[in-house]
Structure formats: structure tokens, C-alpha cells
Amino acid sequence: MVSRVGWVTIGRLISFAKGWGRAGMLALMVRTQEKGPHGLQASRRFRCSPLGLLATIGLFSALGAGTPPHDPVQVFYPQGECETGVLEIELWNRTLKAWRPHPDHPRVMANTCQTEDAGDLLNEIRVRCADPANAARGSSWVTGVQVYEPSGAPGCQGPNFSLRRPNSPRITLTAPRADRPVSEPNRTPALRGQVELTHDVVVLVDQTLFTSLAASEVEPGRGPRLTPEQLMQTLEKAIGGALDLEGPLRLAWIPFADRGAARPPVARQPVPLLSDSAGWRAESRILDQKGAAAPSWVSGLDQAMASLGATQAPEARQTILSILDAAAAYPLGRAAGSSPGHRQRVLSAVERAAQSGIALEFLVIGAPERDLPELAGQVRAKIRSAGSGGSVAAIPDSEALTPSVLALRVLSLREVRVENLTTGGVADPLEWDASGQFKGRIPLQAGRNLLRVRARLSGGEELTADFERGFDPSALRQKLRAEERARIERARLGELSIKVEERR
């Protein structure tokens, strides 16, 4: 193997509004190529200047696979001096000739890894520090890259994504069918399909966050650090405030109360995933309800996995968001990992979920990043090695919760066009909805027809898929023959009627 390593830095420094400071973005690019049966190691390095905000990129290309249409890289976005910890990312849309929000992760939390296309990193991607509460306070955009040499920095050891997993939505066409030619008495059969956009999220919440802190000699008693209403409003804001219109997001709540490391997991029934905000609000009542909590985080995670597995939607993106209390001992609180048994149970549960393709997001409320236990780093390593996506982040208090979940974006279908490339005809009329379903009629010719579906999503992303469908004109011929016979019969009857009238 020949390994090529280099650093790239986005062209200039971010100038933060209102004196926030400055940050740059670095990226480490790694490409592997096959070289001999056992492989040789070599490296190529470039010089770089120190900057505040780093982005470390690990690039993996398929060996011997030629040039793929997309060149995925892993980008690590540290926080630097971005006070909000939220970064906005935009891509240049070549078709529209305009900047558009990143289709997979328009906003990401700092200190996370994201998948990007290497072809965008030159001058078609831009990043800035964002203030979700006040867009005017966002910093200036940073665009363009230059190559430098690294002296060592953190890297992305494996895929690590935000709540919006970066795999592109899949387009399916259910009508016309693929298993047999269409045989209908007209050349414009029914067209039905879907852009599969479903995203299933289970929010796993430490119930101790909803209880009031007890008074002490050092600190007076104060209210709960989080309320169910505050959590609900946070999710509504993160998704855009129009939950029922944004697309097929399905969500479930599971509270837990981890009282100690010795508690074994307890099997619990799956909870339903709901797709409407009214249902979410109604179910959120269980968050602080006595007796509703799972007896441990591990039991809650198993219940969340069972709930996701019961949805019968294998194409859906799946995420478990764990909102944890830093003051609690478990699973990632102050005493986390002190017991070998507890550490093993947490890591085994994380590995089990990640290997199932579920993205795991952890938000620990009430502690700075540096105070997270060693177990948090081990959880990060498990998530990255599995490649299913996720992160571990610490926030000082519940006020920082809103920007922390802004990476949760639900795509919806904005426009769809279906064209018959064989004939040049298009589906007209064609209807679609935000959930991704579309229907209409498409003109076909006898024999083979190549249909192309183009979909534009709310984030600006454009998808294209081709489908081959056949048309058997026999039914159409029979219809035409029947119509001709009917026409002849009508003409004959009309002629007889004329003759009868003449005789009268």
C-alpha cells in the first residue's frame, strides 16, 4: 500500500462577528493505493501554519476500483474559538450556480467527523461559525483550500456522522412494474414511485434531568435542568418548526433512571415511533412520569433498538440520541467506568447498536468536554470503528441543547421530474408530496423504455435514478381493433338507418 498524507487549509481565516475571535480550518487527506502483494508504506507531507479551527480529513478510495463518481473523505471539525460550537456548511450547486445548505449536514456540532466529497474541498464548500439564535452573529464564510504539511493532529479513524446520516436517499419506482412489460390499452400507464426519506429517531433521556436539584450549603436549591416542554421545543426548532410538513421523521421517547452499575438490563416492550408532532407531544408526558423509566441506560438502549427494529422500514436512517446527566454516575457521568462490569456493559451495548447500523449520539449536560470520563473516549472509538455514525459531546447546561441538536435535519421532496429518455416524453401531470411519494402518467413506446427520475430535495440536493420498463402493445392493438369494429358497426347501423328513412 502507498499512503499519501497531506494537509489542506481553507483559504483564509474566519472573522467572527462581534469580536468572537478567529479560526481557520485544516484538513488531513489520506488516500490509499495498492502497491505490491504485501504493500509498502510511504508518506508525503506538507508544511502548515497553526490555525484555531482544524478539520482533519481521512480519505479512503477503493483499491483497483477506478475513478468513482464520488470521492468520500472524513472531515473532523474541532471547535476552535467558535463559542456556539455549531458550524454551518454550504456546497456550491453547479446546476443552480449558487451556494446551498449542505444536503446531508447543513449544521454540525464542532468536534465531530462528517463525510464530504473530495471534489468539493477545493472551492465548492464553505464553512462558518453559526449562532442559531441570531443569524446576524454568524461569522464570515471560509472558502477554498491550500496544501500545507501537518505536524500532528487528531484524525477521523472511521466514519462519524451527525444525526443526518450522509447516505443519499433511494428512489424507487413501483409502477410501471419491472418484472413484466406494461400491457394496457393506452400508451400512458400509471406512474408511481417514492424518494425514501424516512428517518427514525429514538430520544433516550436521563430522567434525573427533569428533577429539581437539592439545596446545599454551597449552592441554593434550583429547578430542574431540563423540562419535557423545553426538550420538545428544542427538537421542533432543530427540525424547522413544521414537523408535520418537513418529511417522514418518526420519533419515540424513552426515559431511563440509571441508579447503579450493578443493575442488569431488563427487557422492555418496544415503543411506537410517531410521525406527527401532536403524537410526539402526547407521548412526551412519559419523560418525567414516575415508573415510566427504564431501570438503566443499557435497558433503555435495548428498548430503543427493539423499537427501531419493529418499524418494518429497513431503508430508514436510524438514530438513538442519548441525553445524559453529567451529575449522575452512569452511564457517562462522574463515576462512569469506575466499575469494570459497568464499563463492559456500556461498551458492549454501544457496539451492539453500532454494528446494527444505528447512529449513536450522546449529549452530556452539565460538564465541560475535558471533564468527561475515560469511558466517553472509549465509546467514541467504538462508534467510529463501527462506521454507523454518531458522536459524544458535552454541553454546560440545557441552554446549549438547542444548538447541539441542530444537526438533526429532515429532508423533504421539493420537486420531481420523470422523463422517458427513449421517446423524449415526460410525465405530465405529475404530483408529489413532502414525504417523497410521487404519481402521474408516463408516455411509453412499444418495447424498451428508459425512464429517468430527477428529484430535488429541500436541502438543495439533486438525485437521479434510471429505470428500464417495457411496453407490450398487444392490449393497445386489441383496443384499437375493437374501436375500429365498433366504428364500422356504427357506420353500418347508420347506413341501414338512412335506407329505412328513404323507404318511408
Order of alpha helices (4+ residues) and beta strands (2+ residues): beta-beta-beta-beta-beta-beta-beta-beta-beta-beta-beta-beta-beta-beta-beta-beta-beta-beta-alpha-beta-alpha-alpha-beta-alpha-beta-alpha-beta-alpha-beta-beta-beta-beta-beta-alpha
